[in-house]
Amino acid sequence: MNYESLIFDIDGTLWDSRQLVAEGYNIQLEKEGLQHLFVTAEDLRPLFGKVMTAIADVILASIEPPERYALMERCMKTENDYLFANECKIGYPRVRETLAELSKKYRLFIVSNSQRGYPELCIEKLGLTPYIEGHMCFGDTGTSKGKTIRTLMEKHNIGSCIYIGDTQGDLEACQEAGVPFIFCTYGLGKAESWDAKIDSIDELLEM
């Protein structure tokens, strides 16, 4: 089957921002005198790919809702500001070159479980602006990733497509959305099954 569009995950697929995200969160936590809640990149590894409320339920479990989610919003705002000010040399090898080549034949999109502003940061920092036609995230829809994929498809009149990601959650989102899944073995997670897998992003050019 030929696909007209490719939809990419961000974390574990295009870049690994765990260290910078942890630093951004910790800046806000320190401002609020909550150093005992500091997180590390390894703390975030099993959480990346989940919706932001689910991440908050783990790293801010000692804070009662709704303040837990309000604090998470502040942490994410500081994280975005921190990433914006950083060079973000955290992209996987050959991401920009690969997407530049793929964009000659396919429409390229991004769907993430992140907050608003995060996809835009990734696109800008990795130099992907000329190649990504559209993007959508949990912050835009407030729904599951599978529903967000379908919403993006409807918004951009996407017919056949395939999703490229690195976690079991990405697989489940693809199953919910009814689209095939390419698993990135070099990413942050695992998956029980896939329609195809790649060990580096430039292997997409060989498919």
Disulfide bonds with the S-S distance in Angstrom:
none
